[in-house]
């Protein structure tokens, strides 16, 4: 074993800076964000995105009932933005801790 006095102090300092790297790379989530749906596990984000798409489709149908679809500016972008908003809202309500 090499005594520490024979190693220059700058190398010892550099070694101590590298010690936290394995700890940071080996740490991870406490659990995977999965939901059990009829015995099969689905990622939570997929369920939230599905609910967002359903919400956007319901908005489009609701606007169609009131004959307001022609007044929506940039419909594809508007419905996509609404889908993303509903997706994030569902994620925050059900999975935000």
KEKE-3310 file (N, C-alpha, C; in steps of 0.2 Angstrom, whole numbers, plus 5000, padded with zeros to 4 digits):
npx = (5004:5002:5009:4999:5007:5016:5009:5005:4997:4987:4983:4976:4966:4959:4955:4946:4936:4930:4924:4909:4903:4900:4890:4880:4877:4872:4861:4843:4826:4814:4803:4796:4785:4772:4756:4744:4733:4720:4728:4739:4754:4756:4765:4763:4763:4758:4745:4740:4742:4733:4721:4722:4721:4708:4701:4704:4697:4684:4682:4683:4671:4662:4663:4659:4645:4640:4642:4654:4666:4672:4677:4688:4705:4719:4716:4722:4734:4728:4720:4730:4737:4728:4726:4739:4739:4728:4734:4745:4739:4731:4742:4748:4737:4735:4747:4757:4768)
npy = (4994:5011:5025:5039:5051:5050:5053:5066:5081:5087:5076:5068:5077:5077:5064:5063:5071:5064:5054:5055:5053:5039:5037:5046:5041:5029:5030:5031:5031:5029:5020:5013:5023:5015:5009:4998:4990:4981:4969:4972:4981:4998:5013:5028:5040:5037:5033:5046:5054:5047:5051:5064:5065:5060:5070:5081:5077:5077:5090:5095:5089:5095:5108:5106:5103:5115:5122:5129:5126:5132:5144:5142:5146:5140:5125:5112:5115:5121:5111:5101:5108:5109:5096:5093:5101:5095:5083:5086:5091:5080:5072:5080:5080:5067:5060:5069:5072)
npz = (5000:4996:5005:5010:5011:5001:4989:4979:4985:4977:4969:4979:4982:4970:4970:4980:4975:4966:4972:4975:4963:4959:4968:4964:4951:4954:4961:4961:4956:4968:4966:4952:4941:4939:4934:4939:4927:4924:4927:4920:4919:4916:4911:4921:4914:4902:4904:4909:4897:4889:4895:4893:4879:4877:4884:4876:4864:4869:4871:4858:4853:4861:4857:4844:4846:4850:4839:4837:4831:4820:4825:4832:4834:4824:4825:4826:4834:4845:4850:4853:4863:4873:4876:4881:4892:4900:4902:4910:4921:4925:4929:4939:4949:4952:4953:4958:4971)
capx = (5000:5006:5007:4997:5012:5020:5005:5005:4991:4982:4980:4972:4960:4955:4952:4940:4931:4927:4920:4902:4901:4897:4884:4875:4875:4869:4855:4838:4819:4812:4799:4794:4779:4768:4749:4741:4727:4718:4733:4745:4757:4757:4768:4758:4763:4754:4738:4739:4742:4727:4716:4722:4718:4701:4699:4704:4692:4678:4682:4681:4664:4658:4663:4654:4638:4638:4644:4660:4673:4675:4680:4695:4711:4724:4713:4727:4738:4724:4718:4736:4739:4723:4728:4745:4737:4725:4739:4749:4734:4730:4748:4749:4732:4735:4754:4761:4768)
capy = (5000:5017:5030:5045:5056:5050:5055:5074:5083:5088:5070:5066:5081:5075:5057:5065:5074:5058:5049:5056:5051:5033:5037:5050:5037:5023:5032:5031:5032:5024:5015:5015:5026:5011:5008:4991:4991:4974:4965:4973:4987:5003:5019:5033:5045:5034:5034:5053:5056:5045:5055:5071:5064:5060:5077:5085:5074:5079:5097:5096:5087:5100:5114:5104:5103:5122:5125:5134:5124:5137:5150:5140:5148:5135:5120:5107:5117:5122:5104:5098:5112:5107:5089:5093:5104:5090:5078:5088:5092:5074:5070:5083:5078:5060:5057:5074:5071)
capz = (5000:4996:5010:5007:5010:4995:4984:4979:4988:4972:4967:4984:4982:4965:4971:4984:4971:4962:4977:4975:4956:4959:4972:4960:4946:4956:4964:4956:4958:4974:4963:4945:4941:4935:4937:4937:4924:4922:4928:4916:4921:4911:4914:4923:4909:4896:4906:4909:4890:4886:4898:4890:4872:4878:4886:4869:4860:4872:4870:4851:4852:4864:4852:4838:4848:4850:4832:4838:4829:4815:4829:4836:4830:4823:4828:4828:4839:4851:4853:4856:4869:4878:4878:4885:4898:4903:4904:4915:4926:4928:4932:4946:4953:4954:4954:4961:4978)
cpx = (5004:5004:5004:5002:5016:5016:5004:4997:4985:4979:4975:4965:4956:4952:4945:4934:4927:4923:4912:4899:4897:4890:4878:4873:4871:4862:4849:4831:4818:4807:4797:4787:4774:4761:4747:4734:4725:4723:4739:4748:4758:4760:4762:4758:4758:4746:4736:4738:4735:4721:4716:4720:4710:4698:4699:4698:4685:4677:4680:4674:4660:4657:4659:4647:4636:4640:4649:4666:4676:4679:4686:4701:4716:4721:4718:4731:4734:4722:4724:4738:4734:4724:4734:4743:4733:4729:4743:4745:4733:4736:4749:4743:4733:4742:4759:4761:4771)
cpy = (5006:5022:5036:5051:5056:5052:5063:5076:5085:5082:5067:5070:5079:5068:5059:5068:5069:5053:5050:5054:5044:5033:5041:5045:5031:5024:5032:5032:5027:5019:5018:5017:5021:5010:5001:4992:4984:4969:4966:4980:4992:5009:5024:5038:5043:5035:5042:5056:5053:5049:5062:5071:5064:5066:5082:5083:5077:5086:5099:5094:5092:5106:5113:5105:5111:5126:5131:5132:5129:5143:5148:5142:5142:5129:5114:5109:5118:5116:5101:5102:5110:5100:5089:5096:5099:5085:5080:5089:5085:5071:5073:5081:5071:5057:5062:5073:5077)
cpz = (5000:5001:5007:5006:5004:4988:4984:4982:4983:4969:4972:4984:4976:4966:4975:4981:4967:4966:4976:4968:4956:4963:4968:4954:4948:4959:4959:4959:4964:4971:4956:4945:4936:4938:4934:4934:4921:4922:4924:4918:4916:4915:4915:4917:4903:4898:4906:4902:4887:4888:4894:4883:4872:4880:4880:4865:4862:4871:4863:4850:4855:4860:4846:4840:4848:4844:4833:4835:4824:4819:4832:4831:4830:4827:4831:4834:4846:4854:4856:4862:4874:4880:4882:4892:4903:4906:4910:4922:4929:4932:4939:4951:4956:4956:4957:4968:4981)
residu = (UNK:UNK:UNK:UNK:UNK:UNK:UNK:UNK:UNK:UNK:UNK:UNK:UNK:UNK:UNK:UNK:UNK:UNK:UNK:UNK:UNK:UNK:UNK:UNK:UNK:UNK:UNK:UNK:UNK:UNK:UNK:UNK:UNK:UNK:UNK:UNK:UNK:UNK:UNK:UNK:UNK:UNK:UNK:UNK:UNK:UNK:UNK:UNK:UNK:UNK:UNK:UNK:UNK:UNK:UNK:UNK:UNK:UNK:UNK:UNK:UNK:UNK:UNK:UNK:UNK:UNK:UNK:UNK:UNK:UNK:UNK:UNK:UNK:UNK:UNK:UNK:UNK:UNK:UNK:UNK:UNK:UNK:UNK:UNK:UNK:UNK:UNK:UNK:UNK:UNK:UNK:UNK:UNK:UNK:UNK:UNK:UNK)
# end
